């Protein structure tokens, strides 16, 4: 056998050792074991599969019930919104000026004023509010006197 220095082409790995034959000896028999699954594993797997199936079915039942509750709540919301619109319309109708006038005339016996009930008042001059002079206490009079002294000296000095 030739030895090759290049490791990329090392073909010796694939050669069989020279002392062994290609066929195994006839007195050696290879026993292949068939894989057997223990019955307990089958039972455990079946129980897990059934459990997962029941869990899936239960979740679907819960989703169906919740969707039914949501639909029922939406229907109730629609009914309440329609009632709200109706009540708002009634309120606007009762708050109109025509309704108020009819109620005032019908229930309270009020009437519109006629020309004889109207009186016009003429004012000769403008209205204005005049404030009364306020009474000064002792200390305020002293402060005002001192201010007048300073104002008088400042005006006289110019």
Secondary structure, DSSP 8 states (H G I E B T S, - for coil): ----S-GGG-GGGGS--TTS-SS--TT-----------HHHHHHHHHHHHHHHHHHHHHHHHHHHHHHHHHHHHHHHHHHHHHHHHHHHHHHHHTSHHHHHHHHHHTT------GGG------SS------------HHHHHHHHHHHHHHHHHHHH-
